[in-house]
Amino acid sequence: MNEPALFHVEGKTLPGACRHGKKLHAEVHNLYGYLMCKSVFEGMLRSKPVEPPFILTRSGYSGIQKYAFVWTGDNTSSYEHMAMSMPTMLNLALSGVSMVGADVGGFAHDCTSHLLERWTWLSVLYPFMRNHSAKGTRRQEPYAYGDKTLRTVRAAIRFRYFLLPFLFTESVLCGKAGLPPL
């Protein structure tokens, strides 16, 4: 998360009337995250020029794909949000943001074992895959759900590792030709 955030106010961001120089906050809210990613990317390249930087953001602005992977933001542990993840990522890919993923299992609320198993298998094809949840929710590590879920999730992750050469090739083609890896 790298957009300006104030969790104790309505809207959880700076008021729209707040000014950044001559611009209103409402005009530059998403630009803030973009410029943050750009400066981190450039700094990392200067620091280690042989290693491609890995930066993750949920902030969106035209051109963000040059500097960061994007995750689709705080979703919920629900079948609806799992189903929405693919069209969301496909739409982002069509918009040029192809290195993208969603929080597997959902971020908010408690995930069930069945939802985690299904979502993990779906996410095998996400360009960016991670299990991530909010503080105060049920632990989402696969082992926390028992042996069946652990075996199912482990099989999905092994399958993803099997697909990594293909996924890597698709990512390279994405960078060179602009073809989405999804």
C-alpha positions as a LaTeX table, in Angstrom:
\begin{tabular}{lrrr}
\hline
Residue & $x$ (\AA) & $y$ (\AA) & $z$ (\AA) \\
\hline
Met1 & 0.00 & 0.00 & 0.00 \\
Asn2 & 1.58 & 3.28 & $-0.95$ \\
Glu3 & $-1.22$ & 5.73 & $-1.51$ \\
Pro4 & $-1.70$ & 8.48 & 1.08 \\
Ala5 & $-3.84$ & 6.97 & 3.85 \\
Leu6 & $-5.41$ & 8.29 & 7.03 \\
Phe7 & $-7.32$ & 5.48 & 8.70 \\
His8 & $-9.08$ & 7.70 & 11.24 \\
Val9 & $-10.98$ & 9.91 & 8.76 \\
Glu10 & $-13.89$ & 9.27 & 6.41 \\
Gly11 & $-12.62$ & 8.06 & 3.05 \\
Lys12 & $-9.34$ & 7.00 & 4.72 \\
Thr13 & $-7.26$ & 9.45 & 2.71 \\
Leu14 & $-6.42$ & 13.13 & 2.73 \\
Pro15 & $-9.43$ & 15.40 & 2.20 \\
Gly16 & $-9.99$ & 16.25 & $-1.46$ \\
Ala17 & $-9.51$ & 19.96 & $-0.70$ \\
Cys18 & $-6.01$ & 19.36 & 0.71 \\
Arg19 & $-3.42$ & 20.99 & $-1.56$ \\
His20 & $-0.15$ & 19.65 & $-2.95$ \\
Gly21 & 1.40 & 22.79 & $-4.32$ \\
Lys22 & $-1.12$ & 24.11 & $-6.85$ \\
Lys23 & $-3.01$ & 20.81 & $-7.15$ \\
Leu24 & $-5.86$ & 19.46 & $-5.04$ \\
His25 & $-5.31$ & 16.11 & $-3.38$ \\
Ala26 & $-8.21$ & 14.66 & $-5.36$ \\
Glu27 & $-6.25$ & 15.48 & $-8.53$ \\
Val28 & $-2.99$ & 13.79 & $-7.48$ \\
His29 & $-4.00$ & 10.98 & $-5.09$ \\
Asn30 & $-3.06$ & 8.19 & $-7.54$ \\
Leu31 & $-0.07$ & 10.10 & $-8.92$ \\
Tyr32 & 1.45 & 9.98 & $-5.41$ \\
Gly33 & 1.69 & 6.16 & $-5.50$ \\
Tyr34 & 3.01 & 6.21 & $-9.08$ \\
Leu35 & 5.79 & 8.65 & $-8.23$ \\
Met36 & 6.63 & 6.70 & $-5.10$ \\
Cys37 & 7.02 & 3.49 & $-7.15$ \\
Lys38 & 9.06 & 5.32 & $-9.78$ \\
Ser39 & 11.48 & 6.76 & $-7.22$ \\
Val40 & 11.88 & 3.41 & $-5.43$ \\
Phe41 & 12.47 & 1.67 & $-8.80$ \\
Glu42 & 15.13 & 4.19 & $-9.81$ \\
Gly43 & 16.80 & 4.00 & $-6.39$ \\
Met44 & 16.88 & 0.21 & $-6.46$ \\
Leu45 & 18.38 & 0.22 & $-9.95$ \\
Arg46 & 21.11 & 2.61 & $-8.81$ \\
Ser47 & 21.78 & 0.44 & $-5.76$ \\
Lys48 & 21.84 & $-2.92$ & $-7.58$ \\
Pro49 & 21.86 & $-2.36$ & $-11.35$ \\
Val50 & 22.06 & $-6.09$ & $-12.21$ \\
Glu51 & 18.95 & $-7.07$ & $-10.21$ \\
Pro52 & 15.54 & $-6.14$ & $-11.59$ \\
Pro53 & 13.60 & $-4.36$ & $-8.83$ \\
Phe54 & 10.49 & $-5.99$ & $-7.41$ \\
Ile55 & 7.99 & $-3.41$ & $-6.21$ \\
Leu56 & 4.39 & $-4.18$ & $-5.30$ \\
Thr57 & 1.64 & $-1.56$ & $-5.25$ \\
Arg58 & $-2.11$ & $-1.30$ & $-5.20$ \\
Ser59 & $-1.94$ & 2.30 & $-6.34$ \\
Gly60 & $-2.99$ & 2.83 & $-9.93$ \\
Tyr61 & $-1.92$ & 5.44 & $-12.43$ \\
Ser62 & $-1.19$ & 5.36 & $-16.13$ \\
Gly63 & 2.25 & 3.82 & $-16.63$ \\
Ile64 & 2.51 & 2.10 & $-13.23$ \\
Gln65 & 3.40 & $-1.16$ & $-15.03$ \\
Lys66 & 6.84 & 0.31 & $-15.80$ \\
Tyr67 & 7.77 & 0.32 & $-12.14$ \\
Ala68 & 5.68 & $-2.15$ & $-10.14$ \\
Phe69 & 3.59 & $-5.26$ & $-9.91$ \\
Val70 & 0.03 & $-4.51$ & $-8.87$ \\
Trp71 & $-2.26$ & $-6.34$ & $-6.52$ \\
Thr72 & $-5.95$ & $-5.73$ & $-6.80$ \\
Gly73 & $-6.36$ & $-4.29$ & $-3.32$ \\
Asp74 & $-8.19$ & $-5.40$ & $-0.23$ \\
Asn75 & $-10.65$ & $-8.11$ & $-1.17$ \\
Thr76 & $-12.78$ & $-10.31$ & 1.06 \\
Ser77 & $-12.72$ & $-14.02$ & 1.79 \\
Ser78 & $-15.70$ & $-14.80$ & $-0.42$ \\
Tyr79 & $-16.47$ & $-16.80$ & $-3.53$ \\
Glu80 & $-17.69$ & $-13.57$ & $-5.16$ \\
His81 & $-14.30$ & $-11.91$ & $-4.77$ \\
Met82 & $-12.51$ & $-15.05$ & $-5.92$ \\
Ala83 & $-14.69$ & $-15.05$ & $-9.05$ \\
Met84 & $-14.07$ & $-11.33$ & $-9.59$ \\
Ser85 & $-10.30$ & $-11.76$ & $-9.43$ \\
Met86 & $-9.86$ & $-13.16$ & $-12.95$ \\
Pro87 & $-11.92$ & $-10.55$ & $-14.86$ \\
Thr88 & $-10.30$ & $-7.83$ & $-12.75$ \\
Met89 & $-6.82$ & $-9.02$ & $-13.67$ \\
Leu90 & $-7.75$ & $-9.57$ & $-17.32$ \\
Asn91 & $-9.08$ & $-6.01$ & $-17.52$ \\
Leu92 & $-5.91$ & $-4.68$ & $-15.91$ \\
Ala93 & $-3.85$ & $-6.73$ & $-18.40$ \\
Leu94 & $-5.82$ & $-5.29$ & $-21.32$ \\
Ser95 & $-5.02$ & $-1.85$ & $-19.88$ \\
Gly96 & $-1.29$ & $-2.61$ & $-19.91$ \\
Val97 & $-0.95$ & $-3.66$ & $-16.25$ \\
Ser98 & $-0.23$ & $-7.33$ & $-16.76$ \\
Met99 & 1.94 & $-8.25$ & $-13.76$ \\
Val100 & $-0.93$ & $-8.47$ & $-11.30$ \\
Gly101 & $-2.44$ & $-10.65$ & $-8.61$ \\
Ala102 & $-5.13$ & $-10.78$ & $-5.93$ \\
Asp103 & $-4.88$ & $-11.73$ & $-2.26$ \\
Val104 & $-5.40$ & $-15.50$ & $-2.37$ \\
Gly105 & $-7.99$ & $-16.53$ & 0.19 \\
Gly106 & $-9.15$ & $-12.95$ & 0.57 \\
Phe107 & $-7.77$ & $-10.21$ & 2.80 \\
Ala108 & $-10.77$ & $-9.31$ & 4.97 \\
His109 & $-12.95$ & $-11.76$ & 6.92 \\
Asp110 & $-12.21$ & $-15.39$ & 7.71 \\
Cys111 & $-11.42$ & $-17.79$ & 4.88 \\
Thr112 & $-12.80$ & $-21.34$ & 4.88 \\
Ser113 & $-10.66$ & $-24.33$ & 4.01 \\
His114 & $-12.65$ & $-25.01$ & 0.82 \\
Leu115 & $-12.35$ & $-21.40$ & $-0.36$ \\
Leu116 & $-8.59$ & $-21.40$ & 0.29 \\
Glu117 & $-8.17$ & $-24.66$ & $-1.64$ \\
Arg118 & $-10.20$ & $-23.44$ & $-4.65$ \\
Trp119 & $-8.62$ & $-19.98$ & $-4.67$ \\
Thr120 & $-5.10$ & $-21.39$ & $-4.47$ \\
Trp121 & $-5.75$ & $-23.59$ & $-7.50$ \\
Leu122 & $-7.20$ & $-20.62$ & $-9.40$ \\
Ser123 & $-4.22$ & $-18.45$ & $-8.49$ \\
Val124 & $-1.75$ & $-20.90$ & $-9.99$ \\
Leu125 & $-2.25$ & $-18.93$ & $-13.21$ \\
Tyr126 & $-2.02$ & $-15.46$ & $-11.64$ \\
Pro127 & 1.13 & $-13.62$ & $-12.74$ \\
Phe128 & 1.62 & $-12.65$ & $-9.07$ \\
Met129 & 0.49 & $-15.17$ & $-6.45$ \\
Arg130 & 0.37 & $-14.68$ & $-2.69$ \\
Asn131 & $-1.77$ & $-15.66$ & 0.28 \\
His132 & $-2.40$ & $-12.55$ & 2.37 \\
Ser133 & $-4.89$ & $-11.65$ & 5.10 \\
Ala134 & $-5.70$ & $-8.89$ & 7.54 \\
Lys135 & $-4.80$ & $-8.71$ & 11.20 \\
Gly136 & $-7.60$ & $-10.07$ & 13.34 \\
Thr137 & $-8.75$ & $-12.63$ & 10.77 \\
Arg138 & $-8.24$ & $-16.37$ & 10.94 \\
Arg139 & $-4.68$ & $-17.46$ & 10.12 \\
Gln140 & $-4.57$ & $-18.35$ & 6.43 \\
Glu141 & $-1.46$ & $-20.49$ & 6.29 \\
Pro142 & $-2.51$ & $-23.80$ & 4.70 \\
Tyr143 & $-1.31$ & $-25.85$ & 7.68 \\
Ala144 & $-3.78$ & $-23.97$ & 9.91 \\
Tyr145 & $-6.65$ & $-25.78$ & 8.14 \\
Gly146 & $-5.45$ & $-29.35$ & 8.61 \\
Asp147 & $-3.87$ & $-32.08$ & 6.51 \\
Lys148 & $-6.42$ & $-32.16$ & 3.66 \\
Thr149 & $-6.10$ & $-28.44$ & 2.95 \\
Leu150 & $-2.34$ & $-28.59$ & 3.35 \\
Arg151 & $-2.11$ & $-31.43$ & 0.79 \\
Thr152 & $-4.45$ & $-29.63$ & $-1.65$ \\
Val153 & $-2.63$ & $-26.30$ & $-1.42$ \\
Arg154 & 0.77 & $-28.00$ & $-1.58$ \\
Ala155 & $-0.30$ & $-29.78$ & $-4.81$ \\
Ala156 & $-1.40$ & $-26.46$ & $-6.32$ \\
Ile157 & 1.90 & $-24.78$ & $-5.40$ \\
Arg158 & 3.88 & $-27.72$ & $-6.82$ \\
Phe159 & 1.89 & $-27.39$ & $-10.04$ \\
Arg160 & 2.71 & $-23.68$ & $-10.14$ \\
Tyr161 & 6.41 & $-24.52$ & $-9.76$ \\
Phe162 & 6.01 & $-26.93$ & $-12.69$ \\
Leu163 & 4.50 & $-24.05$ & $-14.71$ \\
Leu164 & 7.16 & $-21.49$ & $-13.74$ \\
Pro165 & 9.22 & $-21.89$ & $-16.95$ \\
Phe166 & 6.06 & $-21.20$ & $-18.97$ \\
Leu167 & 5.01 & $-18.32$ & $-16.71$ \\
Phe168 & 8.51 & $-16.83$ & $-16.89$ \\
Thr169 & 8.51 & $-17.06$ & $-20.70$ \\
Glu170 & 5.09 & $-15.39$ & $-20.80$ \\
Ser171 & 6.41 & $-12.63$ & $-18.53$ \\
Val172 & 9.39 & $-12.04$ & $-20.83$ \\
Leu173 & 7.07 & $-11.87$ & $-23.84$ \\
Cys174 & 4.93 & $-9.44$ & $-21.91$ \\
Gly175 & 7.93 & $-7.17$ & $-21.32$ \\
Lys176 & 9.13 & $-7.37$ & $-24.93$ \\
Ala177 & 5.90 & $-7.45$ & $-26.92$ \\
Gly178 & 3.29 & $-6.23$ & $-24.49$ \\
Leu179 & 1.37 & $-9.53$ & $-24.56$ \\
Pro180 & $-0.43$ & $-10.14$ & $-21.25$ \\
Pro181 & 0.75 & $-13.32$ & $-19.47$ \\
Leu182 & $-2.79$ & $-14.16$ & $-18.30$ \\
\hline
\end{tabular}
